[in-house]
Amino acid sequence: MQREHPFDVTLHDAVMRERLLLKEGTDLLFRNATSSIVAAFICAVAYGGAVWGHVPTEHLLPWGGLILAVTGGRWLHARRYVACDPVGEECHRWRRRFMVGIVASGTIWGYAGLFLFVADSSAHQAFYFIIASGLAVGGVFSYPTYPAVGPTFAALSLLPLALRYILTGGVGVAAGFLLAVFVAALSVASRRFSAMVAASLGMRFQNAELVAEAEGARERFEILARATAEGVLIHRDGIVLDVNDKICEIVGVPPKTMVGAHVSAFIAPEYREEVGRRLASSADEPYEIELLLPGDRRIPVEVEGRTVPYNGGNARVVALRDLTTRRAGEQALRESRSLLLEAMDVAGIASWRFDEATGLMTLGERFHLVMGDETLDPVVGVMTPAAFEERFLPPDDQGNLHHLLERALVEETLSGELRVRRADGTDGFVALRLRAERRPDGRRVVHGITYDVTERMRAFNDLTEAKQKADQANFLKGRFVSLVSHDLKSPLSGVLSVLRLLQEDRDLDPELRRTLVAKSAASVEGLIGFINQILDHSRISEGTLAPRKEFLDPLVLVQRQIENVLPAAEKKGVVIETELATPVRFFADPALLGQALANLLSNAIKFTPPGGKVVVATEEGNRLSVADTGVGVDPSFLPDLFRQEVRTSSFGTAGEKGSGMGLPFAADVVQAHRGTLTVASAPGQGTRFTITLPVVKRVVLIVEDEPAHRQMMRRLAIGLDGVDTVEAIDGREGLAALARGIPDLIVTDIQMPVVDGFAFIEEVRKNPALDHVPIIVATAAWTVGPRDQLDLRQKGMQKGASDFVIKPVTEANFVPALRRYLPA
């Protein structure tokens, strides 16, 4: 059996003719609807006014509202049809919706026949009969392309009136039966009139088909013949009129499915608006869209159309080119380029080339990243080597790139490094790999890649510097060991001599024996103190001896250390004075800072002659100074005064000896507190040492899940002088806050999500660095009884809590607890 060729599918095709007749009939139906709807509304208004006051308002008002709603809805429906201009199978849906409006309208008019019937007024009855009959007749002759419309409206609107006539009795029975006969006659007339109109439309389309077939055959064959290598379709106003084999192959549907359909049915939804604009503008420029194929498959196509004469009018001939293969090639090229760029990004490489003929460098699109210059065109930059050097190279290195290019043109392959100046003013280093080639036209071109080696160069420089520091440290360590060995050897030699004397001379005078033993014991004690100071100094330097800081009153610290050195001062005749009037609060380790202060006091007494004085003073800004009226420090000693590897110790004014470790140890202690120790001195004018410590606020960590309680605790805490707060909503956040810094006090709730208060306290007490931090437990009194409160307090204390506060917290119960652990 021979396959039907697409060229045989023309306008006389039965399916196409049926669709066109459906479209024409639907258009006629809706064109006549507007006048019919307006007439029905006018009649409703007239009848409503006529019966006003003659029928119950509870019947008339709902009827009027329904008339208004249905009439408005039908009018809007007709307007939407005109705006949408549907085709094909969509017309059936619009006709069904039209019938819904007819049924609603007829039912409402039937309602009037039953409930708005003025039984005692023949004039009103006659007026309604004229209106209803006129509307029914108008429906029959206004909608001939939909034969069911007229009879449906007539039956729904007039039969209730006939029933009402019959129910009135008498002559009304006859009137009712006659009205029913009238409805039946209208139904017969409607069918005949609709058949006549359908036959007229069919003959018109048949004539048009014959004319179109005769006039369009030659044009169609010529147009399609010119485009057989591509998919071609002919459409008018978006309705497909004809297609060729190729487009059916592309779209994957037979010609019968395409012809008569709207082109939008084969276009992906996101491109339909664009295609609609193109159709409206009749633009001839090619553009790209995606077609929607059966199975939700898509293919990219290029569309190009022309307007041509066709069947006595104009139509659009559209050629479609399948772009699947081209798109696949483009995608493969993009993926290949993307992989290359990703590889270059991972390796931190940028490419460039230098053309000897033009004298210009062309920089690749990653070059600005390697050079750290965001102002450089990220796609491509073109400049001369001289301009490149002026922009990226430090003044002392300009000319190096030009030298490398000249060498590359001779040696063909070359590697090198350049020091570059980045946009932020810092120096960096880049490595270059160059390869020269000679083009067929004789030009020489240098291809190069560049990558950042700044970190590598910095690591090399850091390694070199670290080696130098290590060598210096070894040298200093040798000197330090030599000095310490001398300081250890002298007292040990003295003790050894005494021991040998005591061993050999058993007849030694007892008093002399006791004196020698006491001096040996003093030497050993001094030696032990010296060794402990060396060990503490070493531990502070290595970070293993961390200050356990707390807020302390420097007045107490100073008085305690003065008491320790006062006997030595009185023995020498040195007066110690204090100037501690200014209120100052230190945040420091009292033991370490006290030892550093003791060293400074001992040093001051040592170098102050009898009759002199030592003044200890506190100043604003957390400063503590020790000044003496002694001999002062040799200016040559000042740079090395705090260096333990350099011998700066000398005999005191009364011949006192020293280890030379006191001042370096004091400097290390102050530095461990993130403070500074400075010295001011001149020979014969005394010396002044000043300790400056950071000003630190006391921190309270509040762990509470209720915002209101947390806000109250924060307000009361920061109301204390020099107190700041850190907040967490549960135990997990509290532990995270502790990892960032150690507070001076912790306030925690018990009942919290994620990690409760007891588990939080346990985790805190497991950390040795936090075991000194006091913890106040705050819990709600109304949630537990007195005995349970006692149990909670006992359990909290067992876990490691320091105090207990009942919520809601107030100034009366919370502030005293804070002051117990945060003294003023």
C-alpha positions in Angstrom: 0.0 0.0 0.0 1.4 3.3 -1.0 2.1 5.7 1.8 0.2 9.0 1.8 2.6 11.8 0.9 2.5 15.0 3.1 1.8 17.1 -0.1 -1.6 15.4 -0.4 -2.7 16.8 2.9 -4.5 20.0 1.9 -7.4 22.2 3.0 -10.0 19.7 1.7 -8.9 17.2 4.3 -12.0 16.2 6.3 -10.3 16.7 9.7 -9.1 20.2 8.7 -12.6 21.1 7.4 -14.3 19.9 10.5 -11.9 22.0 12.7 -12.5 25.1 10.5 -16.3 24.7 10.6 -16.1 24.3 14.4 -14.0 27.4 14.7 -16.3 29.4 12.4 -19.4 28.2 14.2 -18.0 29.0 17.6 -16.9 32.5 16.4 -20.5 33.2 15.2 -21.9 31.9 18.4 -19.9 34.3 20.5 -20.3 37.2 18.1 -24.1 37.0 18.5 -23.8 36.5 22.3 -23.1 40.1 23.2 -26.3 41.5 21.7 -28.3 38.7 23.2 -26.8 39.1 26.6 -27.5 42.9 26.6 -31.1 42.3 25.4 -31.7 39.8 28.2 -30.3 42.2 30.8 -32.5 45.1 29.5 -35.6 42.8 29.6 -34.7 41.7 33.2 -34.5 45.3 34.3 -37.8 46.2 32.6 -39.6 43.2 34.1 -38.1 43.8 37.6 -39.3 47.4 37.5 -42.8 46.4 36.3 -43.4 43.8 39.1 -41.7 45.9 41.9 -44.3 46.1 44.7 -46.4 43.3 43.2 -44.3 40.3 44.2 -42.5 39.6 47.5 -39.1 41.3 47.6 -37.6 38.2 49.1 -38.2 36.6 45.7 -37.5 39.6 43.5 -34.1 40.7 45.0 -32.4 37.2 44.8 -33.7 36.9 41.2 -32.3 40.3 40.3 -28.9 39.5 41.9 -28.7 36.2 40.0 -29.7 37.9 36.7 -26.9 40.5 37.3 -24.3 37.8 38.1 -25.2 35.4 35.3 -25.5 38.2 32.7 -22.1 39.7 33.8 -20.5 36.3 33.8 -21.7 35.5 30.2 -20.5 38.9 29.0 -17.1 38.4 30.5 -16.9 34.9 29.1 -17.6 36.2 25.6 -15.0 38.9 26.0 -12.4 36.3 27.1 -13.2 34.2 24.1 -12.5 37.1 21.7 -9.2 37.8 23.6 -8.1 34.2 23.6 -9.2 33.3 20.0 -9.0 29.5 20.6 -8.7 27.0 17.8 -9.1 23.2 17.3 -10.4 21.1 20.2 -10.3 24.2 22.5 -13.5 25.4 20.8 -15.5 22.5 22.3 -14.6 23.5 25.8 -15.7 27.1 25.1 -19.0 25.9 23.6 -19.6 23.7 26.7 -19.0 26.7 29.0 -21.4 28.8 26.8 -24.1 26.2 27.3 -23.5 26.4 31.1 -24.4 30.1 30.9 -27.5 29.4 28.8 -28.7 26.8 31.3 -28.1 29.2 34.2 -29.9 32.1 32.3 -32.9 29.9 31.4 -33.2 28.6 34.9 -33.3 32.1 36.3 -36.0 33.1 33.9 -37.9 30.0 34.7 -37.7 31.0 38.4 -39.3 34.3 37.4 -42.2 32.4 35.8 -42.9 30.5 39.0 -42.1 32.9 41.8 -42.5 36.4 40.1 -45.8 35.5 38.5 -48.5 38.2 39.3 -51.5 36.1 39.6 -54.1 38.9 39.9 -52.8 41.0 37.0 -53.3 39.8 33.4 -51.2 42.8 32.2 -48.2 41.6 34.2 -48.7 38.0 33.0 -48.9 39.1 29.4 -45.8 41.4 29.8 -43.7 38.5 31.2 -45.0 36.1 28.4 -43.9 38.6 25.8 -40.4 39.0 27.3 -39.8 35.3 27.9 -41.1 34.3 24.5 -39.1 37.0 22.8 -35.9 35.9 24.5 -36.6 32.3 23.6 -37.2 33.1 19.9 -34.1 35.4 19.9 -32.0 32.5 21.3 -33.1 30.2 18.5 -32.2 32.6 15.7 -29.1 34.1 17.4 -27.3 30.8 18.0 -28.0 28.7 14.9 -24.4 27.2 14.9 -25.2 25.5 18.3 -28.7 24.0 17.8 -29.1 22.9 21.4 -28.9 26.5 22.8 -32.3 27.8 21.7 -34.5 24.8 22.7 -32.6 24.5 26.0 -33.3 28.2 26.9 -36.9 28.0 25.7 -37.6 24.9 27.8 -36.0 26.2 31.0 -37.6 29.7 30.8 -41.1 29.0 29.4 -42.1 25.5 30.7 -42.2 26.8 34.4 -44.5 29.6 33.1 -46.7 27.0 31.4 -46.8 25.0 34.6 -47.9 28.2 36.5 -50.7 28.8 34.0 -51.9 25.3 34.4 -51.9 25.5 38.2 -54.1 28.7 38.1 -56.9 26.7 36.5 -59.6 27.9 34.2 -58.4 29.5 30.9 -54.8 29.3 32.3 -54.8 25.5 31.6 -55.3 26.1 27.9 -52.7 28.8 27.9 -50.2 26.5 29.6 -50.7 23.7 27.0 -50.4 26.2 24.2 -47.1 27.5 25.7 -45.7 24.0 25.8 -46.7 23.5 22.2 -44.9 26.8 21.4 -41.7 25.5 23.1 -41.8 22.3 21.0 -42.3 24.3 17.8 -39.3 26.4 18.7 -37.2 23.3 19.0 -38.2 22.1 15.6 -37.5 25.5 14.1 -34.2 25.6 15.8 -33.0 22.3 14.3 -34.1 23.3 10.8 -32.5 26.8 11.0 -29.2 25.3 12.3 -29.1 22.8 9.5 -29.5 25.5 7.0 -26.7 27.6 8.5 -24.4 24.6 8.7 -25.1 23.7 5.1 -24.3 27.3 4.1 -21.0 27.3 6.0 -20.1 23.9 4.5 -20.7 25.2 1.0 -18.6 28.3 1.7 -15.7 26.2 2.9 -16.0 23.8 0.0 -15.8 26.7 -2.5 -12.9 28.1 -0.6 -11.1 24.8 -0.7 -11.5 24.5 -4.4 -10.2 27.9 -5.0 -7.3 27.4 -2.5 -6.4 24.1 -4.1 -6.3 25.6 -7.5 -4.4 28.7 -6.6 -2.1 27.3 -4.0 -0.8 24.1 -5.6 1.9 25.7 -7.6 3.0 28.1 -4.9 3.1 25.3 -2.3 5.2 23.0 -4.4 7.6 25.8 -5.3 8.1 26.9 -1.7 8.5 23.5 -0.2 10.9 22.5 -3.0 13.2 25.4 -2.1 13.5 24.2 1.4 13.5 20.4 1.3 16.8 20.1 3.2 15.2 21.7 6.3 12.0 21.4 8.2 9.5 23.7 6.6 6.0 24.6 7.7 3.4 27.2 6.4 1.2 28.9 8.9 -1.2 31.8 9.1 -1.6 33.5 12.5 0.1 30.6 14.1 -2.3 27.9 12.6 -0.2 25.3 10.7 -1.4 25.1 7.1 1.1 22.7 5.6 4.4 20.9 6.4 7.1 18.9 4.7 8.6 15.5 5.5 11.7 16.9 7.2 9.8 18.9 9.9 7.7 15.8 10.7 10.9 13.9 11.1 12.3 16.6 13.4 9.1 17.0 15.5 8.3 13.3 15.5 4.6 13.6 14.7 2.6 12.8 11.5 1.4 15.6 9.2 -2.2 15.2 10.2 -1.4 16.1 13.8 0.6 19.2 12.8 -1.8 20.6 10.2 -4.5 22.7 11.8 -2.7 22.9 15.2 -1.2 26.0 16.6 2.6 26.3 16.4 2.7 26.9 20.1 1.7 23.3 20.7 5.2 22.2 19.5 7.2 24.9 21.3 8.7 24.6 24.8 6.7 26.7 27.3 9.5 29.1 28.1 9.9 30.1 24.4 6.2 30.6 23.6 6.1 34.2 24.6 9.2 35.0 22.5 7.7 33.2 19.5 4.4 35.1 20.0 6.3 38.4 19.8 8.1 37.2 16.7 4.8 36.2 15.0 3.3 39.6 15.9 6.2 41.5 14.5 6.7 39.3 11.4 10.5 39.7 11.9 12.7 37.9 9.4 15.9 37.5 11.6 16.7 33.9 12.6 16.5 33.0 16.2 16.9 29.9 18.4 14.3 28.1 20.4 13.6 24.6 21.7 10.8 22.3 20.3 8.8 20.2 22.7 8.6 16.6 21.3 6.4 13.6 22.4 7.7 12.1 25.7 8.7 15.6 26.9 11.8 15.4 24.8 13.4 18.7 23.6 15.6 19.6 20.7 17.2 23.0 19.9 16.4 24.5 16.5 17.1 27.7 14.6 14.0 29.4 13.2 13.9 31.6 10.2 10.7 32.8 8.6 9.5 34.8 5.6 6.0 36.3 4.7 4.8 35.1 1.3 1.6 35.3 -0.7 -0.5 32.2 -0.1 -4.0 31.2 -1.1 -5.1 34.7 -1.9 -3.5 36.1 1.3 -0.3 36.2 3.2 1.3 33.3 5.2 4.6 32.7 6.9 7.0 30.1 5.5 9.2 28.9 8.4 12.4 26.9 8.1 13.7 25.0 11.1 17.3 23.7 11.3 18.1 21.0 13.9 20.9 22.4 16.2 21.4 19.2 18.2 24.7 18.3 16.6 26.0 21.8 16.7 25.0 22.3 20.3 26.7 19.0 21.3 29.9 20.2 19.6 29.7 23.6 21.3 29.0 21.9 24.7 32.0 19.7 24.2 34.2 22.7 23.4 32.9 24.5 26.5 33.6 21.5 28.7 37.1 21.2 27.3 37.8 24.8 27.9 36.3 24.7 31.3 38.5 21.7 32.2 41.5 23.6 31.0 40.6 26.7 33.0 39.9 24.5 36.1 43.3 22.9 35.7 45.0 26.3 35.3 43.1 27.5 38.4 44.1 24.5 40.5 47.7 25.0 39.3 47.5 28.8 39.7 48.7 29.2 36.1 48.1 32.1 33.7 49.0 32.1 30.0 50.3 34.9 27.8 52.2 35.4 24.5 54.6 38.0 23.1 54.6 38.8 19.4 58.0 40.1 18.2 56.5 41.7 15.1 54.1 43.9 17.0 56.1 44.2 20.2 53.0 43.5 22.3 52.1 41.0 25.0 48.7 39.5 25.1 47.7 38.4 28.6 45.3 35.5 29.3 42.1 35.8 31.3 43.6 34.4 34.5 46.5 36.7 34.5 44.9 39.3 36.8 44.5 36.6 39.5 48.2 35.6 39.4 49.3 39.2 39.5 46.8 40.2 42.2 45.5 43.1 40.2 41.7 43.2 40.0 41.8 46.3 37.8 43.4 44.4 35.0 40.9 43.2 32.3 40.0 39.7 33.4 39.4 38.6 29.8 42.4 39.8 28.0 45.0 42.5 28.4 47.4 43.9 25.7 50.4 45.9 26.6 54.1 46.3 25.7 56.8 44.6 27.9 57.9 48.1 29.0 54.3 48.9 30.1 54.1 45.6 31.9 57.4 46.2 33.7 56.3 49.7 34.8 53.0 48.4 36.1 54.0 45.2 37.8 57.8 45.2 38.5 59.6 47.2 41.3 61.8 50.0 39.9 65.0 48.0 40.7 63.8 45.0 38.7 62.5 46.7 35.6 64.3 45.4 32.5 64.3 41.8 33.7 61.3 40.8 31.7 62.8 42.3 28.5 66.0 40.4 29.2 64.1 37.1 29.6 62.2 37.6 26.3 65.4 38.3 24.4 67.0 35.1 25.8 63.8 33.1 25.0 64.0 34.2 21.3 67.5 32.9 21.2 67.3 29.8 23.4 63.7 28.9 22.4 62.9 27.4 25.9 63.6 29.2 29.1 62.6 29.4 32.8 62.9 32.3 35.2 61.5 34.2 38.1 60.5 37.8 38.6 59.8 39.9 41.7 56.6 41.7 41.1 54.8 44.6 42.8 51.1 43.8 43.5 48.2 46.3 43.5 48.2 46.5 47.3 51.8 47.6 47.3 53.3 44.3 48.6 56.0 42.4 46.8 55.5 38.9 45.3 57.3 36.4 43.1 56.1 34.7 39.9 57.8 31.9 37.9 57.9 32.0 34.1 58.1 29.2 31.5 58.8 30.5 28.0 58.9 28.8 24.6 59.6 30.6 21.3 58.2 29.5 17.9 58.6 30.7 14.4 55.3 31.1 12.5 55.0 30.2 8.8 55.1 33.8 7.9 58.4 34.2 9.6 57.2 36.0 12.7 58.6 34.8 16.1 56.2 34.5 19.0 57.0 33.6 22.6 54.4 31.6 24.5 54.6 31.8 28.3 52.9 30.6 31.4 53.2 32.3 34.8 52.3 31.1 38.2 52.6 32.6 41.7 55.6 31.3 43.8 55.3 34.0 46.5 54.6 31.5 49.2 57.4 29.2 48.1 59.8 32.1 48.1 58.5 33.3 51.5 58.9 29.8 52.9 62.4 29.6 51.6 63.2 33.0 53.1 61.5 32.0 56.4 63.5 28.8 56.4 66.7 30.8 55.8 65.8 33.2 58.6 64.8 30.3 60.9 68.2 28.7 60.3 69.9 32.0 61.1 67.9 32.4 64.3 68.6 28.8 65.3 72.4 29.4 64.8 72.1 32.5 66.9 70.1 30.7 69.5 72.8 28.0 69.7 75.4 30.7 70.1 73.4 32.4 72.8 72.7 29.1 74.5 76.4 28.4 74.7 77.0 31.8 76.2 74.1 31.4 78.7 75.4 27.9 79.7 78.9 29.4 80.2 77.5 32.2 82.4 75.2 29.9 84.4 78.1 27.4 84.9 80.2 30.2 86.4 77.4 31.2 88.7 76.8 27.6 89.8 80.4 26.8 90.1 81.4 29.5 92.6 78.8 28.6 95.4 79.3 24.9 94.9 83.1 25.3 95.2 82.6 27.2 98.5 80.2 24.6 99.9 82.6 21.8 98.8 85.5 23.5 100.5 83.5 23.9 103.8 82.5 20.2 103.6 86.0 19.0 103.1 87.2 21.2 106.0 84.5 19.8 108.3 85.4 16.3 107.2 89.2 16.7 107.7 89.3 18.9 110.9 87.3 17.1 113.5 88.7 19.4 116.2 87.3 22.5 114.6 85.9 25.1 117.0 82.2 24.4 117.4 81.3 28.1 117.0 83.3 28.3 113.8 81.7 25.0 112.7 78.2 26.4 113.1 79.2 29.6 111.2 80.7 27.6 108.3 77.6 25.3 108.2 75.2 28.3 108.2 77.2 30.0 105.4 77.1 26.8 103.4 73.3 26.4 104.0 72.8 30.0 102.9 74.9 29.3 99.8 72.8 26.2 99.0 69.6 28.0 99.5 70.7 30.8 97.2 71.8 28.2 94.7 68.4 26.5 94.9 66.6 29.8 94.5 68.8 30.6 91.5 68.0 27.2 89.9 64.3 27.7 90.5 64.4 31.1 88.9 66.2 29.5 85.9 63.5 26.8 85.7 60.7 29.4 86.0 62.3 31.5 83.4 62.6 28.6 81.0 59.0 27.5 81.6 57.7 31.0 81.0 59.7 31.2 77.7 58.4 27.8 76.6 54.8 28.6 77.5 54.5 25.8 80.0 54.2 28.1 83.0 51.0 30.2 82.1 50.0 33.0 84.5 46.9 32.1 86.5 45.4 35.6 86.4 42.9 37.1 88.8 41.8 40.6 89.7 43.9 41.8 92.6 44.6 44.9 94.6 48.2 46.2 93.9 48.3 47.7 97.4 48.2 44.3 99.0 50.7 42.9 96.5 53.2 45.8 97.1 52.9 45.6 100.9 53.6 41.9 100.9 56.7 42.2 98.8 58.0 45.2 100.8 57.7 43.1 104.0 59.8 40.4 102.4 62.7 42.8 101.5 62.4 45.2 104.4 65.0 43.4 106.6 67.6 43.7 103.9 66.8 47.4 103.3 66.9 48.2 107.0 70.2 46.4 107.4 71.7 48.5 104.6 70.1 51.7 105.7 67.8 52.1 102.7 64.3 53.6 103.1 61.4 52.2 101.2 58.5 54.5 100.5 55.2 54.0 98.7 53.0 56.3 96.6 49.8 54.1 96.3 47.1 56.7 96.5 45.6 56.1 93.0 43.1 53.3 93.0 44.3 50.7 90.5 43.2 47.1 89.9 45.5 44.6 88.2 44.5 41.4 86.3 47.6 39.2 87.0 49.0 36.1 88.6 49.8 37.3 92.2 52.6 34.8 92.7 54.5 35.5 89.4 53.9 39.3 89.5 54.9 39.3 93.2 58.1 37.5 92.3 58.9 40.0 89.5 58.2 42.9 91.9 60.5 41.3 94.5 63.3 41.1 92.0 62.9 44.7 91.1 62.9 45.7 94.8 66.0 43.6 95.6 67.8 45.0 92.6 66.9 48.6 93.7 68.2 47.9 97.3 71.3 46.3 95.9 72.4 49.4 93.9 71.2 52.1 96.4 73.8 53.3 98.9 73.1 53.7 102.6 70.9 56.7 103.3 69.2 56.3 99.9 65.6 55.4 99.3 63.4 53.2 97.1 59.9 54.5 96.0 57.2 52.1 94.9 54.3 53.8 93.1 51.1 52.9 91.2 49.8 55.1 88.4 46.7 55.3 86.2 46.8 53.0 83.2 47.7 49.9 85.3 51.3 51.0 85.9 53.6 50.0 88.8 57.0 51.6 89.2 60.1 50.9 91.4 62.5 53.9 91.5 65.7 54.2 93.5 68.3 56.9 94.2 71.2 54.5 93.6 74.2 54.6 91.3 72.2 54.1 88.1 73.0 51.8 85.2 75.8 52.0 82.7 74.3 53.1 79.4 76.1 50.3 77.6 74.2 47.8 79.8 70.7 49.1 79.0 70.1 47.3 75.7 71.0 43.9 77.3 69.5 44.5 80.7 66.7 42.0 80.2 68.6 39.4 78.2 69.5 36.3 80.3 72.3 35.2 77.9 74.2 38.5 78.4 76.1 39.1 81.7 75.0 42.5 83.0 75.1 41.8 86.7 77.6 43.6 88.9 78.4 44.1 92.6 76.0 46.2 94.7 77.0 49.3 96.6 77.8 47.1 99.6 79.5 44.4 97.6 76.3 42.3 97.1 76.5 39.7 94.4 73.7 38.8 92.0 72.9 36.0 89.5 71.9 38.4 86.7 68.6 36.4 86.3 66.3 38.7 88.3 65.7 41.4 85.7 65.3 38.9 82.7 62.9 36.9 84.8 60.9 40.0 85.7 60.7 41.0 82.0 59.5 37.5 81.0 56.8 37.5 83.7 55.5 40.9 82.5 55.6 39.8 78.9 53.7 36.6 79.8 51.0 39.0 81.1 51.1 40.8 77.8 52.5 43.9 79.5 55.8 45.8 79.2 58.7 46.4 81.5 60.8 49.6 80.8 63.8 51.1 82.4 65.0 54.7 82.7 68.4 55.4 84.2 71.5 57.5 84.2 74.8 57.0 86.1 74.7 58.6 89.5 71.0 59.6 89.1 69.2 56.4 90.1 67.0 54.0 88.1 63.3 53.6 87.5 61.6 50.4 86.4 58.0 50.6 85.2 55.6 47.7 84.7 52.6 48.4 82.5 49.8 45.8 82.4 46.8 45.7 80.1 43.5 47.2 81.3 41.2 44.2 81.4 37.5 44.0 82.2 36.2 41.1 84.3 34.1 38.8 82.2 31.0 36.9 83.3 29.7 34.0 81.2 25.9 33.7 81.4 24.5 30.3 80.3 20.7 30.7 80.2 18.1 29.6 77.7 15.4 32.1 78.8 15.9 35.5 77.1 14.2 37.4 79.9 16.4 35.9 82.7 19.5 36.3 80.5 18.7 40.0 79.9 18.2 40.6 83.6 21.5 38.9 84.5 23.4 40.8 81.9 21.9 44.2 83.1 22.8 43.5 86.8 26.3 42.2 85.9 27.4 45.1 83.6 26.1 47.5 86.3 29.2 46.6 88.3 32.3 48.6 87.6 34.6 47.0 85.0 32.4 44.0 84.2 31.5 42.6 80.8 29.4 39.6 79.8 29.4 36.8 77.3 26.1 34.9 76.7 25.1 31.3 75.7 21.7 29.8 75.3 22.7 26.3 76.4 25.6 24.2 77.7 26.9 23.4 74.3 27.2 27.1 73.4 28.7 27.8 76.8 31.5 25.2 76.2 32.2 26.8 72.8 32.4 30.3 74.5 34.9 28.8 77.0 37.0 27.5 74.2 37.4 31.1 72.9 38.3 32.6 76.3 38.4 32.0 80.1 35.9 34.2 82.0 36.3 35.3 85.6 32.9 33.9 86.6 30.3 31.6 85.2 26.5 31.8 85.9 24.5 28.8 84.6 20.9 27.6 84.6 20.1 23.9 85.2 17.2 23.1 82.9 18.4 23.8 79.4 18.1 22.1 76.0 20.9 20.2 74.3 23.4 20.2 77.3 21.9 20.9 80.7 23.5 22.8 83.6 24.8 19.8 85.5 26.5 18.3 82.4 27.9 21.7 81.6 29.5 22.0 85.1 31.0 18.5 84.8 32.6 19.4 81.4 34.0 22.7 82.9 35.5 21.0 85.9 37.2 18.4 83.7 39.4 21.2 82.2 42.4 22.0 84.5 42.6 25.5 83.0 39.0 26.2 84.3 39.1 24.6 87.7 39.7 28.0 89.4 36.7 29.7 87.7 33.8 30.0 90.2 30.4 28.9 89.0 27.0 30.2 90.3 24.0 28.0 89.7 20.7 29.9 89.1 17.4 27.9 89.0 13.7 28.7 89.3 12.2 28.3 92.8 8.6 27.6 91.6 9.5 24.5 89.6 10.6 22.5 92.7 9.8 22.2 96.3 12.1 23.2 99.3 13.4 19.7 99.6 14.1 19.5 95.9 15.9 22.8 96.1 18.2 21.4 98.7 18.8 18.4 96.6 19.6 20.6 93.6 22.0 22.7 95.6 23.8 19.6 97.0 24.0 18.1 93.5 25.3 21.3 92.1 28.0 21.6 94.8 29.0 18.0 94.2 29.4 18.7 90.5 31.7 21.7 91.2 29.4 24.7 91.6 30.5 27.5 93.9 27.2 29.2 94.8 23.4 29.0 94.3 20.9 31.7 93.4 17.1 31.3 93.2 15.3 32.8 90.1 13.9 35.2 89.3 17.2 37.0 89.8 17.0 40.4 91.4 19.5 43.0 92.5 19.0 41.9 96.1 20.0 38.2 95.5 22.2 38.3 92.4 24.5 41.3 92.9 25.8 40.2 96.3 26.7 36.8 94.7 28.5 38.5 91.9 30.5 40.7 94.4 31.6 37.6 96.3 33.5 36.5 93.3 34.1 39.8 91.5 35.4 42.1 94.3 35.6 45.8 93.6 
